Amino acid sequence: MQQNEHIEYDVQQRARAGTRATLRALVAGYLAYLAWQIFKGVRSGESTMAPAVGYAAAAFFALAAAAFTVYLIRHWRLEVAAARLPESGEAQEDTEGET
């Protein structure tokens, strides 16, 4: 496959993949925001929870955000690959093999 080759996609499937990835990115961002707010509250002394519990909670949310980010990237790649339309040469080869 050449680098300059144009790849065609199913527009609706690719749009759905982008929408899902965007929503997942918002969730990951919110988890990171929660981790930061907990960390900041514990660090400044505004939080009522024990420092060890606060840092553990912040670490948990930060790890959850990182894991969700990896999840969203992997699934976005899979969904985009599934939205790829077969090339005209590939489609002909598939139909010839079926007959």
N, C-alpha and C positions, 0 to 999 in steps of 0.2 A: 504494500500500500504506500502510495506517495504522500508526502507532506502537503502538497498543494491540492490534493483531492478534496472536493466538497462533499460532506456527509449530509444526507437528508434524514430528517427526523419526523415522526408523527407529532404534529404541532400540539395536539391536545394532551398526549401523554407527556411530552416534554414540559408543557405548561403546568400540568399537575405535579410533576417532579419538582419543578421550581417552587411551586406553592408549598408543597410539603417541606421542602428544604428550608424555606423562609420561616415557616411556623416552627420547625424544629430549632432553627437558629435563634428565634425569639425565646424559646424555652431555655436553651443553653445560656443565652445572655441573661435571662432572669435568674437562673441558678447562680451564675457568676456574680450578679448584682447582690443577691442574698448573701453569698459568701463574703463579699466585700463589706456589706453593711454590718454583718455580725462581727467580722474581724475589727472593723473600725470602732464599733461600740465597745468591744472588750478592751481594745487598746487604749481608748480614751477614758475608760472607767464608767461610762454611761450605762453599760449593761448590768443587769442584776444577776446574771448567771456567773458561776465561778469561771475564772480565766481558763482553766484546763478544759472545761466543758465548752466554753465559747470558742476556743481555738479548734477543738475537735469538730464542733459543728461547722465552723467556717471551712475547715479542711474537707469535711464530708461534702459540703455543697460545691466547693471548688473542684473536687474530684468528679462529682456528678456532672458538673458543667463540662469538664474535659471529656468524660466518657460519652456524654450525649453529643458533643461536637464530633467525635470520631464516628459515632453511630450515624449522624446525619450526613457526613461526607461519604461514608461507605454506601449508604442507601441511595443517596443522590446519584452517585456514579452508576449503581446497578439500575436505577430507574431510567437514567438517560441512555444507558446501553440498551435497555429493553425498548426504548422509544425509537431506536435507530431503524430506519427502513432499509430493507435489503436493496442492494444495487441491482441494476437491470441485469447484469451478467449473473449475479448470484441467484436472482429470481428464476432465470431461465434454467440454470443448472438444477435448481430444486425441483422444478416442474418436470424436467426430463428424467430425473431419478425416480419420480413417483410413477411414471407410466411404464 
